[in-house]
């Protein structure tokens, strides 16, 4: 129900945090694929929010 409305609000919240000096970053796991990671990088750059790409660690 809230999923589609929540995403833009999340991006705006992160932008507001950065603007006000609150440490904040987006993060993704690299297993989503190169194209998806590239899309996330573009979104993060356009929002001015740092992006951390985490390595997927499989269970041993």
Residue pairs with C-beta under 8 A, 6 or more apart in sequence:
11 43
11 47
11 49
14 24
14 25
14 26
14 47
14 49
15 47
15 48
15 49
17 23
17 24
17 49
18 24
18 47
18 48
18 49
19 48
24 49
24 50
25 49
25 50
25 51
25 52
26 40
26 43
26 44
26 47
26 49
26 50
26 51
26 52
27 51
27 52
27 53
27 54
28 36
28 37
28 40
28 51
28 52
28 53
28 54
29 53
29 54
29 55
29 56
30 37
30 53
30 54
30 55
30 56
31 56
32 40
37 53
40 51
40 53
41 51
41 53
44 50
44 51
45 51
